[in-house]
Amino acid sequence: MKTHHWTPKRRSRALGLIQGERHKLREITEITNIPIGSLGNLKKRNTPLNKVRTGRPKKFSDRHKRQIVLHITRNHKSRRLSVTSIIKDLQLDASPSTLKRTLKDLGYNHRIARRRPFLKKLDRKRRLQFAKRHAHFTVEDWKAFIWTDEMSVKVGMERSTQDWVWRRTNEEFHPDCIDYKKRPTGTGMMFWGAFRWGKMGPGVFFELEDGKKVNSTVYRDQILTGPLQEFWEESFGDMQEPIVMEDNAPVHKKVCIPVRQELGMRCHQHPPNSPDLNPIENIWAHMKYRISKEYGHITSVKAMKQVVISIWNEFEDHRWDHLVESMPHRIQAVIRAKGGSTAF
């Protein structure tokens, strides 16, 4: 039931009319617009002040709330504390549900942390420099790029665990709220792929002997002078000069440099730890999600390779055009973040 709270001025006037005994309550109601029932209570209490409200006292004082916020925002680890740990650390006399409600009222929600590579100061500097150099590029400029990269695939891939943090809405990419992605340990099958705007390129597995890893010689012999060169030459039919985008991995250097020079292949390299600056990383994320969700039961290397190739070949030529078209927004996001992590 909704109740009304009359202003002290109106209650004082009504009480004065009651105490003057010149008007009936019905007349005072017409003058002050206060119901007769409320006037009766006012007469009985004989004071224009509000009645003191009763109820459960607040569990946390303002001081307690400040303590809680300071405690959970101290560092990367404190953002991940459970409610029971917070109660124990601060010796709070409250239930977990009460603390959750309080944190929510303070603007702090329990959210899954975004996974991003750890960025050193030098990484942020290089990312910002790259973004500023390409800030004037339009979508048409980015359409000339061939996007390439490698993806590690393992038999029995499982979906990664989720990292929960306490954060405000605008703290999604706060350094303490990011789940810093680490490269998986151990060996796996290495899959290489390439695409450009309007055209999906080849996708192949490296053929490696047991215990061997991909190096610049393997990359040159199995990729650069093979599927990459073929896709690059084919692209001249649709554009004046295709540009190959690669990361800064050592396998793309050394013996590969003179081969590119001999071919006249123009290449760009995006900064290290910058998957948001290579749209093919979004394709890898999509494929890994499908593999872990639909094919986690596979135990055969041969069968897993067939699955990966099949998923890659399912993509139509224009399936990922929107990723290339997002490049100007990605560049601006890196500039706004001053080289830090972005939403891409």
C-alpha positions in Angstrom: 0.0 0.0 0.0 1.4 3.4 -1.0 1.7 6.1 1.6 2.0 9.8 1.2 4.4 12.1 3.1 3.1 15.6 3.4 5.6 18.5 3.7 6.3 19.8 7.2 4.8 23.2 6.2 1.5 21.6 5.3 1.4 19.4 8.4 2.2 22.4 10.6 -0.6 24.3 9.0 -3.1 21.4 9.4 -2.0 20.9 13.1 -2.5 24.7 13.7 -6.0 24.5 12.3 -6.8 21.4 14.4 -5.5 23.1 17.6 -7.5 26.3 16.8 -10.7 24.3 17.1 -12.5 26.6 14.6 -12.7 24.1 11.8 -14.0 20.5 11.5 -11.6 17.9 10.1 -13.6 17.7 6.9 -13.1 21.5 6.4 -9.4 21.1 7.2 -9.1 18.3 4.6 -10.6 20.7 1.9 -8.1 23.4 2.9 -4.9 21.3 3.2 -5.8 18.4 0.9 -4.7 16.0 3.7 -7.2 13.0 4.2 -9.2 12.9 7.4 -7.5 9.7 8.5 -4.1 11.4 8.3 -5.5 14.4 10.2 -6.7 12.1 12.9 -3.2 10.7 13.3 -1.7 14.2 13.3 -4.1 15.3 16.0 -3.3 12.2 18.1 0.5 12.6 17.8 0.3 16.4 18.3 3.5 17.0 16.2 4.1 18.0 12.6 7.3 15.8 12.5 7.3 12.5 10.6 6.8 9.3 12.6 10.1 7.5 13.1 10.2 4.6 10.8 11.1 1.2 12.1 12.7 -1.7 10.2 15.9 -3.7 9.8 19.0 -1.4 10.1 21.4 -1.2 7.3 23.9 -4.1 7.4 26.8 -2.0 6.1 27.7 1.5 7.0 29.3 3.9 4.5 32.6 3.1 6.0 32.1 -0.6 5.6 31.2 -0.1 1.9 34.4 1.9 1.3 36.4 -0.9 2.9 34.7 -3.5 0.7 35.4 -1.5 -2.5 39.0 -0.8 -1.6 39.5 -4.5 -0.7 38.3 -5.9 -4.0 39.9 -3.3 -6.2 43.5 -3.6 -4.8 44.9 -5.8 -7.5 44.5 -8.5 -10.1 44.0 -11.2 -7.4 41.6 -9.3 -5.2 39.2 -8.8 -8.2 38.8 -12.6 -8.2 37.9 -13.1 -4.5 34.8 -15.1 -3.6 32.1 -13.5 -1.4 33.0 -15.8 1.4 36.7 -14.8 1.2 35.7 -11.1 1.3 33.5 -11.7 4.4 36.4 -13.6 6.1 39.1 -11.1 5.2 37.1 -8.1 6.4 35.4 -10.0 9.3 32.0 -8.9 8.1 28.8 -9.8 9.9 26.7 -10.6 6.8 25.6 -13.4 4.6 27.1 -14.0 1.0 23.7 -12.9 -0.5 23.7 -9.7 1.5 27.3 -8.9 0.3 26.4 -9.6 -3.3 23.4 -7.2 -3.1 25.6 -4.5 -1.6 28.3 -4.9 -4.2 25.6 -4.7 -6.9 24.2 -1.6 -5.4 27.8 -0.1 -5.4 28.0 -0.9 -9.1 30.2 -4.0 -8.9 28.9 -7.1 -10.7 30.4 -10.6 -11.0 31.4 -10.9 -14.6 33.4 -13.3 -16.8 36.8 -11.7 -17.5 37.8 -10.9 -21.1 40.7 -13.0 -22.3 43.5 -11.0 -23.8 47.3 -11.4 -24.2 49.4 -9.7 -21.5 50.8 -6.4 -22.8 54.1 -5.1 -21.6 54.9 -1.4 -21.8 56.8 -2.0 -25.1 53.9 -4.0 -26.5 51.5 -1.1 -25.8 54.0 1.4 -27.4 54.3 -0.7 -30.6 50.6 -1.2 -30.9 49.9 2.5 -30.5 52.6 3.3 -33.1 51.1 0.8 -35.6 47.6 2.2 -35.0 48.7 5.8 -35.6 50.5 4.8 -38.8 47.4 3.2 -40.2 44.8 5.6 -38.7 44.1 7.1 -42.2 43.5 3.7 -43.8 39.9 3.2 -45.1 38.0 -0.1 -45.6 39.1 0.0 -49.2 42.7 0.1 -48.1 42.3 -2.9 -45.8 40.6 -4.9 -48.6 44.0 -5.2 -50.3 45.4 -7.2 -47.4 45.8 -11.0 -47.3 45.4 -12.0 -43.6 47.5 -15.1 -42.6 48.3 -16.8 -39.3 48.8 -20.2 -37.7 46.5 -22.0 -35.2 47.5 -24.8 -32.8 45.0 -27.7 -32.7 45.1 -30.6 -30.2 43.2 -33.8 -30.0 40.6 -33.7 -27.2 40.5 -29.9 -27.0 38.4 -28.7 -24.1 36.7 -25.3 -23.6 38.7 -23.1 -21.4 37.6 -22.4 -17.9 36.0 -19.0 -17.1 37.6 -16.4 -15.0 35.2 -14.4 -12.8 35.9 -10.8 -11.6 34.3 -8.0 -9.7 34.1 -5.0 -11.9 32.0 -2.0 -12.9 30.4 -1.7 -16.3 33.2 0.6 -17.6 36.0 -1.6 -16.3 35.7 -4.4 -18.8 39.3 -3.8 -20.0 40.8 -2.6 -16.8 44.2 -4.3 -16.5 43.2 -6.1 -13.3 39.9 -7.4 -14.9 41.5 -9.1 -17.9 42.1 -12.8 -18.1 45.6 -12.8 -19.6 45.7 -15.5 -22.2 48.7 -17.8 -22.1 49.9 -19.9 -24.9 49.1 -23.6 -24.4 52.0 -25.7 -23.3 53.1 -28.9 -25.1 53.0 -29.6 -28.8 50.0 -29.7 -31.2 49.1 -29.8 -34.8 49.8 -26.5 -36.6 47.2 -25.3 -39.1 47.9 -22.4 -41.4 45.2 -20.3 -43.2 44.7 -17.2 -45.2 41.8 -15.0 -46.4 41.1 -11.6 -47.8 38.0 -9.5 -48.3 35.6 -11.4 -50.6 37.8 -14.6 -50.8 38.7 -17.5 -48.5 42.2 -18.8 -49.1 43.8 -22.1 -48.5 44.0 -23.8 -45.2 46.6 -26.5 -44.6 48.4 -28.4 -41.8 52.1 -28.4 -41.5 53.7 -31.7 -42.1 56.1 -32.2 -39.2 58.2 -35.1 -38.0 57.7 -36.3 -34.4 59.2 -33.8 -32.0 59.8 -31.2 -34.7 58.5 -27.6 -34.6 57.7 -25.1 -37.3 60.7 -22.9 -38.1 61.5 -20.4 -40.9 62.7 -23.2 -43.3 59.6 -25.3 -42.8 57.4 -22.2 -43.3 59.3 -21.2 -46.5 59.0 -24.7 -48.0 55.5 -25.6 -46.9 53.7 -22.3 -46.9 55.5 -19.3 -48.4 56.5 -20.9 -51.7 53.3 -23.1 -51.8 49.8 -22.1 -50.8 50.6 -18.5 -49.8 52.4 -17.7 -53.1 49.6 -19.3 -55.1 46.9 -17.3 -53.2 48.9 -14.1 -53.5 49.4 -14.5 -57.2 45.8 -15.3 -57.7 44.8 -12.1 -55.8 46.3 -9.9 -58.5 43.2 -10.7 -60.6 41.1 -8.7 -58.2 43.4 -5.9 -57.0 46.4 -3.9 -58.1 48.8 -5.1 -55.4 47.9 -7.5 -52.6 49.7 -7.1 -49.3 50.4 -10.0 -47.0 49.8 -9.4 -43.3 51.7 -11.6 -40.8 52.6 -11.4 -37.2 56.2 -10.9 -35.9 56.9 -14.5 -35.3 60.5 -15.6 -36.0 59.2 -18.3 -38.4 58.2 -15.6 -40.8 61.8 -14.1 -40.9 65.3 -15.4 -41.6 65.3 -17.6 -44.8 61.8 -16.2 -45.7 63.0 -12.6 -46.2 65.1 -13.2 -49.4 62.3 -15.3 -50.9 59.7 -12.5 -50.4 62.2 -10.0 -51.9 62.7 -12.3 -54.9 59.0 -12.7 -55.4 58.3 -9.0 -54.9 55.8 -9.9 -52.2 54.8 -6.9 -50.2 54.3 -7.7 -46.5 53.2 -5.9 -43.4 53.7 -7.2 -39.9 51.4 -6.3 -37.0 52.8 -5.9 -33.5 53.4 -8.8 -31.1 50.5 -9.9 -28.8 47.9 -8.1 -31.1 45.3 -10.6 -32.2 42.8 -7.7 -32.4 44.9 -6.3 -35.3 44.6 -9.5 -37.3 40.9 -10.4 -38.2 41.9 -14.1 -38.9 42.2 -14.5 -35.1 38.4 -14.2 -34.9 38.1 -17.1 -37.3 40.5 -19.2 -35.1 38.3 -18.4 -32.1 35.2 -19.5 -34.0 36.8 -22.7 -35.1 38.2 -23.6 -31.7 34.8 -23.0 -30.1 33.2 -25.4 -32.6 36.0 -28.0 -32.2 35.8 -28.0 -28.4 32.0 -28.0 -28.3 31.2 -30.5 -31.1 34.4 -32.6 -31.6 36.0 -32.8 -28.1 35.4 -36.6 -28.1 37.7 -37.2 -31.1 40.9 -39.0 -30.1 42.5 -39.6 -33.5 44.9 -37.1 -35.0 43.8 -38.0 -38.6 40.1 -37.5 -37.7 40.8 -34.2 -36.0 42.7 -32.9 -39.1 39.7 -33.9 -41.3 37.4 -31.9 -39.0 39.5 -28.8 -39.0 39.9 -28.9 -42.8 36.1 -29.5 -43.2 35.2 -26.5 -41.0 37.6 -24.3 -42.9 36.2 -25.4 -46.3 32.7 -24.7 -45.1 33.3 -20.9 -45.0 31.9 -19.1 -48.0 34.0 -16.4 -49.7 32.1 -13.5 -48.1 31.6 -15.1 -44.7 34.2 -13.0 -42.9 34.1 -9.8 -44.9 32.8 -7.9 -41.8 36.0 -8.6 -40.0 38.1 -6.8 -42.6 35.5 -4.0 -42.6 36.0 -3.6 -38.9 39.7 -2.7 -39.2 39.3 1.1 -39.1 37.3 0.6 -35.8 40.0 -1.7 -34.4 42.7 0.9 -35.2 40.7 3.6 -33.5 40.0 1.4 -30.5 43.8 0.8 -30.0 44.4 4.5 -30.2 41.7 5.2 -27.6 43.2 2.5 -25.3 46.7 4.1 -25.8 47.9 0.7 -27.0 46.1 -1.3 -24.4 43.5 -4.1 -24.8 40.4 -3.6 -26.9 37.0 -5.3 -27.4 38.0 -6.9 -30.7 
